[in-house]
Amino acid sequence: MTKGHLISTRIIAAKIYSALPAEMKSEVNISDLQQAAMLHDYGKVLIPKEILNKKGALTPEEKKIMELHSEFGYELLKQQGVSDDVLNLIKYHHQIPDGSGYPCVNKDFEYSLSLQILTAADKYSALTEERAYHKACTKEEALGIIQKDVNNGTISQEVFDALKKCM
């Protein structure tokens, strides 16, 4: 987790929001979205540095540890008076509507527009940044990868169109 990634995610989320059709904007609390974008990886402070900075693929055990960051962030920030709406965005920013993301959710899980925006912004930011485990993708490569999230229902076509428009 880097400060640059958090700022980038916040900026991209705000740009996506701005590029949405006017009738969709009322579904999003932009302040909560921006706060969640700045805090979404907070739980990584509890992930060992050798896992965070590992070059190459994580082992299955390391992946399980890494996947705990969203729940760690939720639990740490819950004690700090962060609103439930922001906490839920942080906790579920790696969730997939079919339940295959993390952490596990029940059948009543609501995949909100705000969560879709945060997910798209986080993914675009991560893909286009140089990381220990991958080279930065071009804009076109990142959008091609994120297009798969439209196909699997993680991100709506409207959110994807807004991302394409603002990037």
Secondary structure, DSSP 8 states (H G I E B T S, - for coil): --HHHHHHHHHHHHHHHHHS-HHHHTT--HHHHHHHHHHTTGGGGGS-HHHHT-SS---HHHHHHHTTHHHHHHHHHHTTT--HHHHHHHHTTT--TTTTSSS---TT----HHHHHHHHHHHHHHHTS-BTTB----HHHHHHHHHHHHHTTSS-HHHHHHHHHH-
